[in-house]
Amino acid sequence: MSPNPQTGNQLRPVDLARGHGLSTQAVRNYEEAGILPAAGRTPSGYRTYTPLHARALRAFLALVPGHGHRTATAIMQAVNEDTAEEAFRLIDESHAQLLEDRRTLRAVENALRDLTPATEPEPAAGPRAGGTFVGQLAAQLGIRPATLRKWERAGLVRPRRDPLTGYRVYDEADVRDARLAHQLRRGGYLLEQIAPLLTQVRAAGGLEPLEGALNDWHSRLSARGRAMLTGAAELDAYLRERE
């Protein structure tokens, strides 16, 4: 702890830290990362901060829930380097990603509406009897064939094997499950979270097992949107104070 008392508009690292539930080391780390403007120094070399630093710290902490630590850091660095346009671009990208995530959620919900009870595929002599090969399905989804094979090992899809070639063949139910898994992965769900959901959907023949996950997804997107508003307000206050 610095031995210098708080005087006037000067704040010690501990003063800034206590006001935001942080350690003094965290405050120093934020300064070194460019999240905070450079601190002043006393004749004896101790850091001194001002209300402007406190405002910057509030802005950063408010940006993190909506944009994530990495993007929030880049936004503050841009502002402190007087390149506000770069900060605005980063914010726009976050909003665009949130919109894309909302579209993804809508696509998942639309996919679920079309779910029908999964049935075992009829035995077939080869791919001419119907079905999609792994490469074709991977191309449709924009993923690698290795990803589909990984999903198969995790129980997300259950393709049959062509008796003549031994190649994997995905019937309509498999394609549906692969598309649903792809959408859920884009929504941030882990393979171990998706597998039991798909198992329940196959057994139940409906989307009831996913309703809780979808509601949670909606809530998380709404929370991000609200956090972005809060972060924008704090960042605007910081920009005004810098001016």
Secondary structure as a PSIPRED ss2 file (coil, helix, strand):
# PSIPRED VFORMAT (PSIPRED V4.0)

   1 M C   1.000  0.000  0.000
   2 S C   1.000  0.000  0.000
   3 P C   1.000  0.000  0.000
   4 N C   1.000  0.000  0.000
   5 P C   1.000  0.000  0.000
   6 Q C   1.000  0.000  0.000
   7 T C   1.000  0.000  0.000
   8 G C   1.000  0.000  0.000
   9 N C   1.000  0.000  0.000
  10 Q C   1.000  0.000  0.000
  11 L E   0.000  0.000  1.000
  12 R C   1.000  0.000  0.000
  13 P H   0.000  1.000  0.000
  14 V H   0.000  1.000  0.000
  15 D H   0.000  1.000  0.000
  16 L H   0.000  1.000  0.000
  17 A H   0.000  1.000  0.000
  18 R H   0.000  1.000  0.000
  19 G C   1.000  0.000  0.000
  20 H C   1.000  0.000  0.000
  21 G C   1.000  0.000  0.000
  22 L C   1.000  0.000  0.000
  23 S C   1.000  0.000  0.000
  24 T H   0.000  1.000  0.000
  25 Q H   0.000  1.000  0.000
  26 A H   0.000  1.000  0.000
  27 V H   0.000  1.000  0.000
  28 R H   0.000  1.000  0.000
  29 N H   0.000  1.000  0.000
  30 Y H   0.000  1.000  0.000
  31 E H   0.000  1.000  0.000
  32 E H   0.000  1.000  0.000
  33 A C   1.000  0.000  0.000
  34 G C   1.000  0.000  0.000
  35 I C   1.000  0.000  0.000
  36 L C   1.000  0.000  0.000
  37 P C   1.000  0.000  0.000
  38 A C   1.000  0.000  0.000
  39 A C   1.000  0.000  0.000
  40 G E   0.000  0.000  1.000
  41 R E   0.000  0.000  1.000
  42 T C   1.000  0.000  0.000
  43 P C   1.000  0.000  0.000
  44 S C   1.000  0.000  0.000
  45 G C   1.000  0.000  0.000
  46 Y C   1.000  0.000  0.000
  47 R E   0.000  0.000  1.000
  48 T E   0.000  0.000  1.000
  49 Y E   0.000  0.000  1.000
  50 T C   1.000  0.000  0.000
  51 P H   0.000  1.000  0.000
  52 L H   0.000  1.000  0.000
  53 H H   0.000  1.000  0.000
  54 A H   0.000  1.000  0.000
  55 R H   0.000  1.000  0.000
  56 A H   0.000  1.000  0.000
  57 L H   0.000  1.000  0.000
  58 R H   0.000  1.000  0.000
  59 A H   0.000  1.000  0.000
  60 F H   0.000  1.000  0.000
  61 L H   0.000  1.000  0.000
  62 A H   0.000  1.000  0.000
  63 L H   0.000  1.000  0.000
  64 V H   0.000  1.000  0.000
  65 P H   0.000  1.000  0.000
  66 G H   0.000  1.000  0.000
  67 H H   0.000  1.000  0.000
  68 G C   1.000  0.000  0.000
  69 H H   0.000  1.000  0.000
  70 R H   0.000  1.000  0.000
  71 T H   0.000  1.000  0.000
  72 A H   0.000  1.000  0.000
  73 T H   0.000  1.000  0.000
  74 A H   0.000  1.000  0.000
  75 I H   0.000  1.000  0.000
  76 M H   0.000  1.000  0.000
  77 Q H   0.000  1.000  0.000
  78 A H   0.000  1.000  0.000
  79 V H   0.000  1.000  0.000
  80 N H   0.000  1.000  0.000
  81 E C   1.000  0.000  0.000
  82 D C   1.000  0.000  0.000
  83 T C   1.000  0.000  0.000
  84 A H   0.000  1.000  0.000
  85 E H   0.000  1.000  0.000
  86 E H   0.000  1.000  0.000
  87 A H   0.000  1.000  0.000
  88 F H   0.000  1.000  0.000
  89 R H   0.000  1.000  0.000
  90 L H   0.000  1.000  0.000
  91 I H   0.000  1.000  0.000
  92 D H   0.000  1.000  0.000
  93 E H   0.000  1.000  0.000
  94 S H   0.000  1.000  0.000
  95 H H   0.000  1.000  0.000
  96 A H   0.000  1.000  0.000
  97 Q H   0.000  1.000  0.000
  98 L H   0.000  1.000  0.000
  99 L H   0.000  1.000  0.000
 100 E H   0.000  1.000  0.000
 101 D H   0.000  1.000  0.000
 102 R H   0.000  1.000  0.000
 103 R H   0.000  1.000  0.000
 104 T H   0.000  1.000  0.000
 105 L H   0.000  1.000  0.000
 106 R H   0.000  1.000  0.000
 107 A H   0.000  1.000  0.000
 108 V H   0.000  1.000  0.000
 109 E H   0.000  1.000  0.000
 110 N H   0.000  1.000  0.000
 111 A H   0.000  1.000  0.000
 112 L H   0.000  1.000  0.000
 113 R H   0.000  1.000  0.000
 114 D C   1.000  0.000  0.000
 115 L C   1.000  0.000  0.000
 116 T C   1.000  0.000  0.000
 117 P C   1.000  0.000  0.000
 118 A C   1.000  0.000  0.000
 119 T C   1.000  0.000  0.000
 120 E C   1.000  0.000  0.000
 121 P C   1.000  0.000  0.000
 122 E C   1.000  0.000  0.000
 123 P C   1.000  0.000  0.000
 124 A C   1.000  0.000  0.000
 125 A C   1.000  0.000  0.000
 126 G C   1.000  0.000  0.000
 127 P H   0.000  1.000  0.000
 128 R H   0.000  1.000  0.000
 129 A H   0.000  1.000  0.000
 130 G C   1.000  0.000  0.000
 131 G C   1.000  0.000  0.000
 132 T E   0.000  0.000  1.000
 133 F E   0.000  0.000  1.000
 134 V H   0.000  1.000  0.000
 135 G H   0.000  1.000  0.000
 136 Q H   0.000  1.000  0.000
 137 L H   0.000  1.000  0.000
 138 A H   0.000  1.000  0.000
 139 A H   0.000  1.000  0.000
 140 Q H   0.000  1.000  0.000
 141 L H   0.000  1.000  0.000
 142 G C   1.000  0.000  0.000
 143 I C   1.000  0.000  0.000
 144 R C   1.000  0.000  0.000
 145 P H   0.000  1.000  0.000
 146 A H   0.000  1.000  0.000
 147 T H   0.000  1.000  0.000
 148 L H   0.000  1.000  0.000
 149 R H   0.000  1.000  0.000
 150 K H   0.000  1.000  0.000
 151 W H   0.000  1.000  0.000
 152 E H   0.000  1.000  0.000
 153 R H   0.000  1.000  0.000
 154 A C   1.000  0.000  0.000
 155 G C   1.000  0.000  0.000
 156 L C   1.000  0.000  0.000
 157 V C   1.000  0.000  0.000
 158 R C   1.000  0.000  0.000
 159 P C   1.000  0.000  0.000
 160 R E   0.000  0.000  1.000
 161 R E   0.000  0.000  1.000
 162 D C   1.000  0.000  0.000
 163 P C   1.000  0.000  0.000
 164 L C   1.000  0.000  0.000
 165 T C   1.000  0.000  0.000
 166 G C   1.000  0.000  0.000
 167 Y C   1.000  0.000  0.000
 168 R E   0.000  0.000  1.000
 169 V E   0.000  0.000  1.000
 170 Y E   0.000  0.000  1.000
 171 D C   1.000  0.000  0.000
 172 E H   0.000  1.000  0.000
 173 A H   0.000  1.000  0.000
 174 D H   0.000  1.000  0.000
 175 V H   0.000  1.000  0.000
 176 R H   0.000  1.000  0.000
 177 D H   0.000  1.000  0.000
 178 A H   0.000  1.000  0.000
 179 R H   0.000  1.000  0.000
 180 L H   0.000  1.000  0.000
 181 A H   0.000  1.000  0.000
 182 H H   0.000  1.000  0.000
 183 Q H   0.000  1.000  0.000
 184 L H   0.000  1.000  0.000
 185 R H   0.000  1.000  0.000
 186 R H   0.000  1.000  0.000
 187 G C   1.000  0.000  0.000
 188 G C   1.000  0.000  0.000
 189 Y C   1.000  0.000  0.000
 190 L C   1.000  0.000  0.000
 191 L H   0.000  1.000  0.000
 192 E H   0.000  1.000  0.000
 193 Q H   0.000  1.000  0.000
 194 I H   0.000  1.000  0.000
 195 A H   0.000  1.000  0.000
 196 P H   0.000  1.000  0.000
 197 L H   0.000  1.000  0.000
 198 L H   0.000  1.000  0.000
 199 T H   0.000  1.000  0.000
 200 Q H   0.000  1.000  0.000
 201 V H   0.000  1.000  0.000
 202 R H   0.000  1.000  0.000
 203 A H   0.000  1.000  0.000
 204 A H   0.000  1.000  0.000
 205 G C   1.000  0.000  0.000
 206 G C   1.000  0.000  0.000
 207 L C   1.000  0.000  0.000
 208 E H   0.000  1.000  0.000
 209 P H   0.000  1.000  0.000
 210 L H   0.000  1.000  0.000
 211 E H   0.000  1.000  0.000
 212 G H   0.000  1.000  0.000
 213 A H   0.000  1.000  0.000
 214 L H   0.000  1.000  0.000
 215 N H   0.000  1.000  0.000
 216 D H   0.000  1.000  0.000
 217 W H   0.000  1.000  0.000
 218 H H   0.000  1.000  0.000
 219 S H   0.000  1.000  0.000
 220 R H   0.000  1.000  0.000
 221 L H   0.000  1.000  0.000
 222 S H   0.000  1.000  0.000
 223 A H   0.000  1.000  0.000
 224 R H   0.000  1.000  0.000
 225 G H   0.000  1.000  0.000
 226 R H   0.000  1.000  0.000
 227 A H   0.000  1.000  0.000
 228 M H   0.000  1.000  0.000
 229 L H   0.000  1.000  0.000
 230 T H   0.000  1.000  0.000
 231 G H   0.000  1.000  0.000
 232 A H   0.000  1.000  0.000
 233 A H   0.000  1.000  0.000
 234 E H   0.000  1.000  0.000
 235 L H   0.000  1.000  0.000
 236 D H   0.000  1.000  0.000
 237 A H   0.000  1.000  0.000
 238 Y H   0.000  1.000  0.000
 239 L H   0.000  1.000  0.000
 240 R H   0.000  1.000  0.000
 241 E H   0.000  1.000  0.000
 242 R H   0.000  1.000  0.000
 243 E C   1.000  0.000  0.000
